[in-house]
Amino acid sequence: MAPGLARGSLLITDGQGILRTMFLDEVRIYVKAGDGGDGMVSFRREKYIPFGGPDGGDGGNGADIVLVVSPRLNTLQTFERVRRFIGHNGGRGGSAKKTGATADPLLIDVPPGTVVRDADSGELLADLTEVGQRVVVAQGGRGGRGNFHFRSSTNQAPRIGEKGAPGEERNLALELKLIADIGIVGVPNAGKSTLLSVISAARPKIAPYPFTTLTPNLGVVLIGDSEVVFADIPGLVEGAHAGVGLGHSFLRHIQRTRLLIHLLDGASANPLADFAQINSELALFDPDLANKPQIVVLNKADIPEARAQSSRIERAARKHGHEFMVISAITRDGVSELLYAVLEALKSLPEPERPNEEVPVFRPADEEAFEIVRENAGYRVVGARIERAAAMTYWEYDEAVMRFQRILDAVGVTDALRRAGCGEGDTVLIGDYELEWIDRW
């Protein structure tokens, strides 16, 4: 990673150096509010009044640092070069009780969907979702009082005032979660970018190889009288929830969507295995994603392979409660029907609630833990993450079962079962599932 670039920043190079960053969805910045102005120590001096009383004015307040949601932005790219923001100090108090100027707040534009945390403590400061929404992330220092405030019956000539209070300073972690109605998910090269390009004015890069799309793309689609925002999420691969491929950087961008279009590659050798893989990755990253409504869409209907397996895929999709459609993004066959199905599905869903608190991006540490418990029936594996993975596995498909076995290996369950004495033919219980142990070594 190049120095100074946050994780989630993707680079294009020409072999001789970095040309530009393409997308930035996580960044750390430093903010320092302005200091308050100093209060004045002054005495009234006029002709015939040689010993006038104190008249020192107060200092002005320092500038607050304020984050403001701007409709012009959809990435954190503006923070690529500027990471330090320092507000102006308040003006110094003057004589004749003149108050120093209060500094104007320093406004920093951020895109809708920005989550703001204190980078050092991890404290959630704001979840900014609405255009125009603003939050003070660092308070300007209060102006110091002039000596006029310190007069009393026993001290009529106070030579004391206050310096301005220092402004707050802190390191902030900004994280972007795109706000869209529809998230388009699927394996690499399923045709997500092609679909977005034919239904909207968005022009994502399209080519017939995996990982063509390196950044999430947004497109606004007019369906009847309704505007619907679609997000094309870069292709997910096995292990995306743990950072493999591009998944870890972009899975957060579908957390706010109301509905998912799960696009299957009709040219794939086994679209159902792809379907099981993506759903498992969603569940492992965030349990709420597994419950998000989906429309399963088989793409590339213009090729015979896709048509030949559409009936089998439809049965599986409907078995799991998902609506199923067949399209060809290239020829646009079935695309209009898909858009109206999306609109009808959105109408049946409740209006999105703007959260007071942001849904955690990373799972709590205790979800990673698991325990092996010996029971009369066999060995029970207890752990939130692994039980969720088991519940999301399509056991009727061998590829899904093998993938679950790889998850057991990756998180250490396999080794733990061996250490606990599990052997050939023993029963392993995970959630509601009863499995037979087959020792492969």
C-alpha positions in Angstrom: 0.0 0.0 0.0 1.3 3.4 -0.9 2.2 5.7 2.1 -0.6 8.0 3.1 -3.4 6.0 1.4 -6.2 4.4 3.4 -7.3 0.9 2.9 -10.0 0.9 0.3 -8.0 3.2 -2.0 -7.4 1.6 -5.4 -4.5 2.8 -7.6 -3.8 2.9 -11.3 -0.1 2.9 -12.3 1.8 3.2 -15.5 4.8 1.1 -14.3 6.7 4.2 -13.3 4.6 5.6 -10.5 1.1 6.3 -9.2 -1.0 8.2 -11.6 -4.1 8.7 -9.5 -6.4 7.1 -6.9 -9.6 5.7 -8.2 -11.8 5.3 -5.2 -11.5 6.1 -1.5 -14.0 4.8 1.0 -11.9 4.9 4.3 -9.7 7.6 5.5 -8.2 9.0 8.7 -8.0 12.8 9.1 -6.9 15.2 11.9 -9.1 18.1 12.9 -8.2 21.0 15.2 -10.8 23.5 16.2 -9.8 27.1 16.6 -8.6 28.5 19.9 -10.6 31.1 21.6 -9.3 34.7 21.5 -7.6 36.1 24.6 -9.5 38.5 26.8 -8.1 42.0 27.0 -6.7 43.8 30.1 -7.5 47.4 29.6 -8.6 50.5 31.5 -10.7 53.4 30.4 -8.5 56.4 29.6 -10.3 59.6 28.6 -9.7 63.2 29.1 -10.6 64.2 32.6 -10.9 60.6 33.6 -7.3 59.6 34.3 -8.2 56.5 36.4 -11.2 55.0 34.6 -12.3 51.5 35.4 -11.5 48.2 33.6 -12.9 48.0 30.1 -11.1 45.0 28.6 -13.3 43.0 26.2 -13.7 39.3 25.8 -12.0 37.2 23.1 -14.0 35.7 20.3 -14.8 32.0 20.1 -12.6 29.7 17.9 -13.9 28.0 14.8 -15.8 24.8 15.2 -15.0 21.9 12.8 -18.2 20.8 11.2 -18.9 17.9 8.8 -21.6 18.6 6.3 -23.3 16.1 4.0 -23.0 17.3 0.4 -25.0 15.9 -2.6 -22.0 16.6 -4.9 -19.9 13.9 -3.4 -20.1 10.1 -3.6 -16.6 9.1 -2.4 -14.0 10.4 0.2 -11.7 11.3 -2.7 -11.4 14.9 -1.5 -9.4 13.7 1.4 -6.8 12.1 -0.8 -4.3 14.9 -0.4 -5.7 17.0 2.5 -5.8 15.2 5.8 -5.4 18.0 8.3 -8.1 20.6 9.0 -7.4 23.5 11.4 -9.9 26.1 12.2 -9.2 29.8 12.7 -8.7 31.2 16.2 -11.1 33.7 17.7 -10.1 37.4 17.7 -8.6 39.0 20.7 -10.7 41.3 22.9 -10.3 45.0 22.6 -10.5 48.1 24.8 -13.8 49.8 25.5 -15.4 46.3 26.1 -15.0 45.3 22.5 -15.4 41.6 21.9 -13.1 39.9 19.5 -14.4 38.4 16.4 -15.8 34.9 16.5 -14.3 32.7 13.9 -16.6 31.2 11.3 -16.9 27.4 11.5 -14.7 25.3 9.2 -17.2 23.3 7.1 -15.9 20.0 5.6 -18.1 18.3 2.9 -18.6 14.6 3.1 -20.7 12.3 1.0 -24.1 10.8 2.2 -23.4 7.5 4.0 -20.3 8.7 5.9 -19.8 7.0 9.3 -17.6 9.1 11.6 -15.7 7.6 14.5 -13.0 8.8 16.9 -10.0 7.1 15.4 -8.3 6.6 18.8 -11.2 5.4 20.9 -13.4 3.9 18.3 -16.4 5.9 19.6 -19.1 6.4 17.1 -19.7 10.2 16.6 -22.1 10.3 13.7 -23.8 8.4 11.0 -24.5 10.9 8.2 -27.1 9.8 5.8 -29.2 12.9 4.8 -28.1 15.7 2.5 -27.5 18.9 4.6 -27.0 16.9 7.8 -24.1 18.3 9.9 -22.2 17.4 13.0 -19.7 19.4 15.1 -16.7 17.0 15.5 -14.4 19.5 17.3 -15.6 22.4 19.4 -14.0 25.7 19.0 -12.4 27.1 22.2 -14.3 29.7 24.2 -13.0 33.2 24.1 -11.3 34.4 27.3 -12.9 37.0 29.5 -11.5 40.5 29.6 -10.7 42.2 32.9 -14.0 44.0 32.9 -15.5 40.8 34.3 -13.1 40.6 37.2 -13.9 44.0 38.8 -15.3 43.9 42.3 -15.8 46.3 45.3 -12.5 45.2 46.7 -10.6 45.2 43.4 -11.7 48.0 41.2 -8.6 47.9 38.9 -8.1 44.2 38.1 -5.2 43.4 36.0 -6.4 40.0 35.0 -8.1 38.5 32.1 -8.4 35.1 30.5 -6.7 33.6 27.6 -8.8 31.8 25.1 -9.6 28.1 25.7 -7.8 25.8 23.2 -10.0 24.2 20.6 -10.7 20.5 20.6 -8.5 18.3 18.4 -8.9 14.7 17.5 -8.2 12.1 14.9 -11.2 10.9 12.9 -11.9 7.8 11.0 -14.3 8.3 8.1 -15.9 5.3 6.4 -18.2 5.5 3.5 -21.2 3.2 3.0 -23.0 4.0 -0.2 -26.7 4.7 0.0 -28.7 2.9 -2.7 -32.1 1.3 -2.9 -30.8 -1.8 -4.8 -27.5 -3.6 -4.5 -26.4 -5.8 -7.4 -24.2 -8.6 -6.2 -22.7 -11.7 -7.7 -19.4 -13.4 -8.6 -16.9 -11.6 -10.9 -17.9 -11.4 -14.5 -21.6 -12.1 -13.8 -22.6 -9.0 -15.8 -23.3 -6.6 -13.0 -21.7 -3.6 -14.6 -23.3 -4.4 -18.0 -26.7 -4.5 -16.4 -26.1 -1.1 -14.6 -24.9 0.4 -17.9 -28.0 -0.5 -19.8 -30.5 0.6 -17.2 -28.9 3.9 -16.2 -26.5 6.6 -17.4 -23.7 5.1 -15.3 -20.7 4.1 -17.5 -18.7 1.5 -15.5 -15.7 -0.2 -17.1 -16.8 -3.4 -18.7 -14.6 -6.2 -20.0 -14.9 -10.0 -20.2 -12.5 -10.8 -17.3 -12.9 -11.0 -13.5 -12.4 -7.8 -11.4 -13.1 -5.4 -14.3 -15.0 -3.3 -11.7 -12.7 -2.1 -9.0 -15.0 0.4 -7.4 -18.7 0.5 -6.5 -20.8 2.3 -9.2 -24.0 4.1 -8.6 -26.8 4.6 -11.2 -30.1 6.4 -11.0 -32.9 4.6 -12.9 -36.3 6.1 -13.7 -38.9 3.3 -13.5 -42.3 4.8 -14.3 -42.5 7.9 -12.1 -40.1 6.6 -9.5 -36.3 7.2 -9.2 -34.4 4.1 -7.9 -30.7 4.1 -7.1 -28.8 1.0 -8.0 -25.3 0.1 -6.7 -23.1 -2.3 -8.7 -20.8 -3.9 -6.1 -17.5 -5.4 -7.4 -17.5 -9.2 -7.7 -17.3 -11.2 -4.5 -15.2 -14.3 -4.2 -14.8 -17.0 -1.5 -13.3 -15.5 1.6 -14.6 -11.9 0.8 -15.9 -11.5 4.3 -12.3 -12.0 5.6 -10.7 -9.7 3.1 -10.0 -12.0 0.2 -10.1 -10.3 -3.2 -12.0 -7.0 -3.2 -14.9 -8.1 -0.9 -13.8 -6.8 2.4 -13.5 -3.2 1.1 -16.9 -3.2 -0.6 -19.3 -5.5 1.3 -20.2 -2.5 3.6 -21.7 -0.7 0.6 -24.7 -3.1 0.4 -25.5 -2.9 4.1 -27.8 0.1 3.6 -29.6 -1.3 0.5 -33.2 -2.3 0.8 -33.2 -5.1 -1.9 -30.5 -7.2 -3.6 -30.4 -8.3 -7.2 -28.4 -11.5 -7.0 -27.0 -11.8 -10.5 -25.9 -15.3 -11.6 -23.6 -15.9 -14.5 -25.4 -18.1 -17.0 -22.1 -19.1 -18.5 -20.8 -20.5 -15.2 -20.2 -24.2 -14.8 -22.4 -24.2 -11.7 -24.4 -21.0 -11.0 -26.0 -22.6 -7.9 -22.6 -23.1 -6.3 -21.9 -19.4 -7.0 -25.2 -18.5 -5.5 -24.5 -20.5 -2.3 -21.0 -19.0 -2.1 -22.2 -15.4 -2.3 -24.9 -15.9 0.2 -22.5 -17.5 2.7 -20.1 -14.5 2.3 -22.9 -12.1 3.0 -23.9 -13.9 6.1 -20.4 -14.2 7.4 -19.8 -10.5 7.0 -23.1 -9.3 8.5 -26.0 -11.5 9.6 -28.5 -8.9 8.5 -27.3 -9.2 4.9 -28.4 -12.8 4.8 -32.0 -11.7 5.6 -32.1 -9.0 3.0 -34.8 -9.7 0.3 -33.3 -10.9 -3.0 -34.4 -11.2 -6.6 -32.4 -14.0 -8.1 -31.6 -13.2 -11.8 -29.9 -15.5 -14.2 -28.0 -13.4 -16.8 -26.7 -14.2 -20.3 -29.9 -15.8 -21.4 -28.7 -15.2 -25.0 -26.4 -18.3 -24.7 -27.7 -21.9 -24.7 -26.0 -22.9 -21.5 -28.0 -20.4 -19.5 -31.3 -21.4 -20.9 -30.5 -25.1 -20.4 -30.1 -24.8 -16.6 -32.7 -22.0 -15.9 -35.4 -24.4 -14.7 -33.1 -26.1 -12.2 -31.9 -22.8 -10.9 -35.5 -21.4 -10.7 -36.6 -24.4 -8.6 -33.7 -23.9 -6.1 -34.3 -20.1 -5.9 -38.0 -20.4 -5.3 -37.4 -23.2 -2.8 -35.5 -20.7 -0.7 -38.2 -18.0 -1.0 -36.6 -15.9 -3.7 -38.3 -14.5 -6.8 -36.5 -15.7 -10.0 -36.0 -14.0 -13.4 -34.0 -14.7 -16.6 -32.4 -11.8 -18.5 -29.8 -11.0 -21.0 -28.1 -7.7 -20.1 -26.4 -7.6 -23.5 -29.6 -8.0 -25.6 -31.7 -6.3 -22.9 -34.1 -9.3 -23.0 -36.1 -9.3 -19.8 -34.5 -6.2 -18.4 -37.7 -4.1 -18.4 -39.6 -6.8 -16.6 -36.8 -7.0 -14.0 -37.1 -3.2 -13.4 -40.8 -3.3 -12.8 -40.4 -6.4 -10.5 -37.8 -4.3 -8.6 -40.2 -1.4 -8.3 -43.1 -3.7 -7.0 -40.7 -5.3 -4.5 -39.7 -1.9 -3.2 -43.3 -0.9 -2.7 -43.9 -3.9 -0.6 -40.9 -3.2 1.7 -41.1 -0.8 4.6 -39.5 2.6 4.2 -35.9 2.5 5.3 -35.2 3.8 8.8 -32.4 6.2 9.2 -30.4 4.6 12.0 -29.4 6.6 15.0 -26.4 4.3 15.3 -24.4 2.8 12.5 -24.6 -1.0 11.9 -21.2 -2.3 13.0 -19.0 -3.0 10.0 -16.8 -5.6 11.7 -18.2 -8.4 13.8 -17.6 -8.3 17.5 -14.6 -10.3 18.6 -16.6 -12.9 20.5 -18.3 -14.0 17.3 -15.0 -15.4 16.1 -14.8 -17.6 19.1 -16.0 -21.2 19.2 -16.1 -24.1 21.6 -16.1 -27.9 21.2 -18.5 -29.6 23.6 -18.6 -33.4 24.1 -22.1 -34.7 24.1 -23.6 -38.2 24.1 -24.5 -37.8 20.4 -21.0 -36.7 19.5 -19.1 -33.4 19.3 -21.0 -30.1 19.3 -19.4 -27.0 17.8 -20.7 -23.9 19.5 -20.0 -20.5 18.0 -22.0 -17.7 16.4 -20.0 -17.4 13.3 -19.7 -21.0 12.4 -23.3 -21.8 13.3 -24.4 -19.0 11.0 -22.2 -20.4 8.2 -23.8 -23.8 8.7 -27.3 -22.3 8.5 -26.4 -20.6 5.2 -25.0 -23.6 3.6 -27.0 -25.4 0.9 -26.4 -28.9 1.9 -28.0 -30.4 -1.2 -25.1 -29.1 -3.3 -21.7 -30.8 -3.0 -19.8 -27.6 -3.8 -21.5 -25.8 -1.0 -20.7 -28.6 1.4 -17.0 -28.6 0.3 -16.9 -24.9 0.8 -18.3 -25.3 4.4 -15.5 -27.8 5.0 -12.9 -25.2 3.9 -14.5 -22.7 6.3 -14.1 -25.2 9.1 -10.4 -25.6 8.2 -9.9 -21.8 7.9 -11.3 -20.9 11.3 -9.6 -23.7 13.1 -12.6 -25.9 13.9 -11.1 -29.0 12.1 -7.9 -28.9 14.1 -9.9 -28.3 17.3 -12.1 -31.3 16.7 -9.1 -33.5 16.1 -7.5 -32.3 19.4 -10.8 -33.1 21.1 -10.6 -36.7 19.9 -13.0 -36.6 17.1 -12.4 -39.6 14.7 -13.7 -41.4 11.7 -17.4 -41.9 11.8 -18.1 -39.6 14.8 -21.0 -37.3 14.8 -20.4 -33.5 14.7 -23.3 -31.2 15.6 -23.3 -27.6 14.4 -26.4 -25.6 15.1 -29.4 -27.7 13.8 -27.1 -29.8 11.6 -25.8 -33.3 12.3 -22.6 -34.2 10.3 -20.5 -37.3 10.0 -16.8 -36.8 10.5 -14.6 -38.2 7.7 -10.9 -38.0 8.4 -9.2 -37.0 5.2 -5.6 -37.2 6.6 
